[in-house]
Structures are given as C-alpha cells and as structure tokens.
Amino acid sequence: MKILGSLLLALFVCAPLARAAELGPEALVRQITEDVMNAIQHDKALQEGDKQKALALAEQKILPHVDFRYMTQLALGRNWRAATPAQREKVVQGFRGMLIRTYSNQIGSYRGQRMVVKPTHLAPGDTDATVRNSFVSPGRPPVEVDYSMEKTADGWKIYDIVIDGVSLVATYRSQFAQVVRNGGIDGLIARLEQMNEAGAGQ
C-alpha cells in the first residue's frame, strides 16, 4: 500500500482547470508536483494524515487530470468487453474510489520529499507521452515514477503510473482477472464496494 500511495501522490493538483488544459504533459506534471508538495509543506492537517481532508481534496482536484475510465478499461483487459455498460460504470466508480482512498490514507507520509521532473520530448502530433520523474528523499535511493498520459479534448490525462518498473494498471489487471474468474464481473464490483465501505468506516 505504501508503494501505491507513492504512485498516487502526485495526482493531487491545485492548478486551475482552464490553465491545466493548456499545459503539455511535462508542464502539467511539474505543476501538479509543485502544488502537492506545497500543500503538504504548509498544511499541518495533511502532514498529520487528516484522511477526511485529504480525501476531500483528492475528490476535488484529482479527477480532472486522470482518465479513470480508460485506466479501468486497461485494468480489466478482455473482461471489459464482457461487461455490460452498467457493470463498467460500477467498476470504474469502485476502482476510482479505492485509488482515491489509498491516496488519502498515504498523503501524510511524504513530508520532506521532492520530485524531479525529467524533460519529455514530443514530436508534433503526438497524443501519447510518458513523463519520467524521480521521488527524492534524504538518505534514500531515488524512486523512479513514470506517468503514462494521453492527449484528449480536455487536455492531457494520466492513465497509468509506473514506479520502479511496476505498473499500477498491470498490477490490478492480474488481481481483477483472478476475482473475475472466481466471481464474474459482479463479484469484482462487490469486492470493490466492500473495500470502499471498509475504508469509509475507518
């Protein structure tokens, strides 16, 4: 869960949506990084792990910059085609809720970190990009974090995160496949709802 929290940390953003829609992938990630680190540095409640405050901020600020539907589609793999439209929406909402809760539970752990955004080179017309970054903590080896992003009508969106070679989408694809094998799409929906209910009750 600590790794997943690291994957989700820099999704929190305070940039105005109109401005963010105009930014390229590297500039958007850089803006996200600056805002999240400033928020943690200057907000004692976030530093102390105020889950409700972190959850409210995540709900408000993450969604515009993450394509949760595409992320869920990739995580479900071939099972996405087998799901009905109603089932797909329930899985998207359940997956979204689980990721945001994981983020909100981990945000207090990242005081003292900084993030280095590496240059991203795009050819004219590119609609897919990988923004490479490093989480740097005093006395520890850097953690490499890559953001897979796509260009949409609403600007660049994150659809996968890879930390030290481990993809969030690929990790959940194997987990989701096992749950679907045992209980079908409805079993996965029930599992996600159960996890979110347990998280809400903590």
C-alpha positions as CSV (number, residue, x, y, z in Angstrom):
1,M,0.0,0.0,0.0
2,K,2.9,2.3,0.6
3,I,4.0,1.9,-3.0
4,L,0.5,2.5,-4.3
5,G,0.4,5.7,-2.2
6,S,3.6,6.8,-3.9
7,L,2.0,6.1,-7.2
8,L,-0.9,8.3,-6.4
9,L,0.8,11.1,-4.5
10,A,1.5,13.5,-7.4
11,L,-2.0,13.2,-8.9
12,F,-3.2,15.8,-6.4
13,V,-3.4,19.2,-8.0
14,C,-4.4,22.8,-7.3
15,A,-3.9,24.2,-10.8
16,P,-6.9,26.0,-12.3
17,L,-8.6,23.6,-14.8
18,A,-8.6,26.1,-17.7
19,R,-4.8,26.6,-17.4
20,A,-4.1,22.9,-16.9
21,A,-6.0,22.0,-20.1
22,E,-3.5,24.2,-22.0
23,L,-0.4,22.6,-20.5
24,G,1.7,19.9,-22.1
25,P,2.3,16.6,-20.3
26,E,5.6,17.6,-18.7
27,A,4.4,21.0,-17.6
28,L,1.2,19.6,-16.2
29,V,3.1,17.0,-14.1
30,R,5.5,19.7,-13.0
31,Q,2.6,21.9,-11.9
32,I,1.0,19.0,-10.1
33,T,4.2,18.3,-8.3
34,E,4.8,21.8,-7.1
35,D,1.3,22.1,-5.8
36,V,1.1,18.9,-3.9
37,M,4.5,19.4,-2.3
38,N,3.5,23.0,-1.3
39,A,0.2,21.7,0.1
40,I,1.9,19.1,2.3
41,Q,4.5,21.6,3.4
42,H,2.1,24.3,4.5
43,D,-0.8,22.3,5.8
44,K,-0.4,20.7,9.2
45,A,-3.5,18.7,8.9
46,L,-2.3,17.0,5.8
47,Q,1.1,16.4,7.4
48,E,-0.6,14.7,10.3
49,G,-2.6,12.4,8.0
50,D,-6.0,14.0,8.2
51,K,-7.8,11.4,6.0
52,Q,-11.0,13.3,5.5
53,K,-9.3,16.5,4.4
54,A,-7.0,14.6,2.1
55,L,-10.0,12.7,0.7
56,A,-12.0,15.8,0.1
57,L,-9.0,17.5,-1.7
58,A,-8.4,14.4,-3.8
59,E,-12.0,14.2,-4.8
60,Q,-12.0,17.8,-5.9
61,K,-8.6,18.0,-7.6
62,I,-7.5,14.6,-8.9
63,L,-10.4,13.8,-11.2
64,P,-9.8,16.4,-13.9
65,H,-6.4,15.1,-14.6
66,V,-6.9,11.3,-14.6
67,D,-8.8,9.2,-17.1
68,F,-10.2,6.7,-14.6
69,R,-12.4,5.1,-17.3
70,Y,-9.5,4.3,-19.6
71,M,-7.4,3.3,-16.6
72,T,-10.2,0.9,-15.6
73,Q,-10.6,-0.4,-19.1
74,L,-6.9,-1.3,-19.3
75,A,-7.0,-2.9,-15.8
76,L,-10.0,-5.1,-16.8
77,G,-8.4,-6.1,-20.1
78,R,-10.5,-8.5,-22.1
79,N,-13.1,-8.6,-19.3
80,W,-14.1,-5.0,-20.2
81,R,-15.7,-6.3,-23.4
82,A,-17.6,-8.9,-21.5
83,A,-19.1,-6.4,-19.0
84,T,-22.4,-4.6,-19.6
85,P,-22.4,-0.8,-19.7
86,A,-23.9,-0.7,-16.2
87,Q,-21.2,-3.1,-14.9
88,R,-18.5,-1.0,-16.5
89,E,-19.7,2.2,-14.7
90,K,-19.8,0.4,-11.4
91,V,-16.3,-1.0,-11.8
92,V,-15.0,2.5,-12.8
93,Q,-16.6,4.1,-9.7
94,G,-15.3,1.3,-7.4
95,F,-11.8,1.5,-8.8
96,R,-11.8,5.2,-8.6
97,G,-13.0,5.2,-5.0
98,M,-10.4,2.7,-4.0
99,L,-7.5,4.6,-5.6
100,I,-8.5,7.9,-4.1
101,R,-8.9,6.4,-0.6
102,T,-5.5,4.8,-0.9
103,Y,-4.0,8.2,-1.8
104,S,-5.8,10.0,1.0
105,N,-4.5,7.4,3.5
106,Q,-0.9,7.9,2.5
107,I,-0.6,11.6,1.9
108,G,0.9,12.3,5.4
109,S,3.8,10.0,4.7
110,Y,5.5,12.3,2.2
111,R,6.9,15.2,4.1
112,G,10.4,16.1,3.2
113,Q,10.3,14.5,-0.3
114,R,10.9,16.4,-3.5
115,M,10.2,15.3,-7.1
116,V,12.4,15.9,-10.1
117,V,10.5,16.0,-13.4
118,K,12.7,15.0,-16.3
119,P,12.5,16.5,-19.8
120,T,9.8,15.0,-22.1
121,H,10.4,15.1,-25.9
122,L,7.3,15.1,-28.1
123,A,7.0,15.0,-31.8
124,P,4.4,17.2,-33.5
125,G,1.0,15.5,-33.3
126,D,1.9,13.1,-30.6
127,T,-1.1,12.1,-28.5
128,D,0.6,9.7,-26.0
129,A,3.5,10.5,-23.7
130,T,5.5,9.2,-20.8
131,V,6.6,11.8,-18.2
132,R,9.5,10.5,-16.2
133,N,10.2,11.6,-12.6
134,S,12.2,10.8,-9.5
135,F,11.0,11.0,-5.9
136,V,14.0,12.1,-3.9
137,S,14.1,11.6,-0.1
138,P,17.1,12.5,2.2
139,G,19.2,9.4,2.8
140,R,17.3,7.1,0.5
141,P,17.8,6.0,-3.1
142,P,15.5,7.9,-5.6
143,V,12.3,6.2,-6.6
144,E,11.6,6.4,-10.3
145,V,8.0,7.3,-11.2
146,D,6.7,7.4,-14.8
147,Y,3.3,8.8,-15.8
148,S,1.6,7.4,-19.0
149,M,-0.5,10.2,-20.4
150,E,-2.9,10.7,-23.4
151,K,-4.0,13.9,-25.1
152,T,-7.8,14.3,-25.0
153,A,-10.1,17.1,-25.9
154,D,-9.9,18.3,-22.3
155,G,-6.1,18.3,-22.2
156,W,-3.5,15.6,-21.1
157,K,-4.8,12.9,-18.8
158,I,-2.9,10.3,-16.8
159,Y,-4.0,6.7,-17.4
160,D,-1.2,4.7,-15.8
161,I,1.6,5.1,-13.3
162,V,4.8,3.0,-13.2
163,I,7.0,3.0,-10.1
164,D,10.4,1.4,-10.4
165,G,9.1,-0.6,-13.3
166,V,5.8,-1.7,-11.6
167,S,2.7,-0.6,-13.5
168,L,-0.4,0.2,-11.5
169,V,-2.6,-0.9,-14.4
170,A,-0.7,-4.2,-14.8
171,T,-0.8,-4.9,-11.1
172,Y,-4.6,-4.5,-10.9
173,R,-5.1,-6.4,-14.2
174,S,-3.8,-9.6,-12.7
175,Q,-5.8,-9.0,-9.4
176,F,-9.0,-8.2,-11.3
177,A,-8.7,-11.2,-13.6
178,Q,-8.5,-13.5,-10.6
179,V,-11.5,-12.0,-8.9
180,V,-13.5,-12.2,-12.2
181,R,-12.5,-15.8,-12.7
182,N,-13.9,-16.7,-9.3
183,G,-17.0,-14.5,-9.2
184,G,-17.5,-12.8,-12.5
185,I,-17.8,-9.0,-13.1
186,D,-20.5,-8.7,-10.4
187,G,-18.0,-10.4,-8.0
188,L,-15.4,-7.7,-8.8
189,I,-18.0,-5.0,-8.3
190,A,-18.9,-6.5,-4.9
191,R,-15.2,-6.7,-3.9
192,L,-14.6,-3.1,-4.8
193,E,-17.7,-1.9,-2.9
194,Q,-16.7,-4.0,0.1
195,M,-13.2,-2.4,0.1
196,N,-14.5,1.1,-0.2
197,E,-17.1,0.6,2.5
198,A,-14.4,-0.8,4.8
199,G,-12.2,2.3,4.0
200,A,-15.1,4.7,4.7
201,G,-15.7,3.2,8.1
202,Q,-12.1,3.6,9.3
